[in-house]
């Protein structure tokens, strides 16, 4: 299961959806696409607004500088992952840590 935990300034993502075999898992592909697109958009708007790390086991996205447009994309990322979780609740879980 993909586990997403978030606050108003940080998102952590870990795990594998286990919907299908590695490389053919549409839930993992969807989550990866949502995350990659969102991070790239945030960085394109303001390279100093977020810190992004991926150690192969966990992705961490942290907002370190206020930017109205980056905040919109950050919140949209959470909403998109929640939408994915509502359709695939056995494969992805999104929880607030606040």
N, C-alpha and C positions, 0 to 999 in steps of 0.2 A: 504494500500500500504506500502511495505517496502521502507524506504528512507535511502539511503546510501550517506553519504557525506565524502569526503576524501581530505587530503592534502598529501604532500610527507612524513609526519611523523605520521598522525593520520587518523583513520577511525571511524566514528560513524554510528551506524545502529539502526533503530527504526521502529516500526510498524509491521503490519501483512499483508501478501500478499492478503488475501481475495479471493484467487483463488477457494478455497473449504472450507468446514467446518473445524473448528479447529480439528487437529488430523489427517486429511486426505488431507491436503493442500500440494501438491507436490512442489510448489514454496517455501513455508516456509521450507519444509524438505530439499530441495536442498540448500537453503541459509544457513540453520543451519549446514548442513554437510560440506559445503565449509568453513564456518567460523571456526567450531570446529576443522576440520582437519588442517587448516592453523595455527590457534593459537597453537594447540598442537605441530605441527612441529617447529614453531618458538621457543617455550619454550624448546623443546627437544634440539635444537641447542645451545641456550644461554638463560638461565632463566632470565638473567638481561637485555636482549635486548628490551623487551616490558613490558608495563604495560597494563593489561587487566582487564576490569570491566564489570559486567553485573548486573544491578539493577532490572532486570525484565521488564523494559520498554525501556532501551537503552543499547547497547553494545558499549564500547569504547576500541579501540586498539591503543596504542600509542608507537611508537618506541622511546626509550630513550637512546639507545646505538647503535652506528654503528656496524653492522655486515653484511658483504657482502651477506652471505647466507640467513640471516633473511630478508634483504631488497628484495632479489629475491622472497621469499615466500610472503612477504607483497604486493609487486607489482602484483604477480600472483593472490593473493586473490582479489585485485581490478579488474583485468582482468576477472577472473571467474565470479564475480558478474555482471560485464558489459555484459558478454556473456549471463548470465541468463536474465538480463534486456532486451537484444535485442530480446529474444524469448517471454518474458512475460512483455512487456512494460506497460501494464495496472496494473501490480502487484508489480513491483519493479523498482525503479528509482535510478540511480547512478549519482552523480554530484560531480565535483571537486569544492573545495572551494578556489582554487588558481586563 
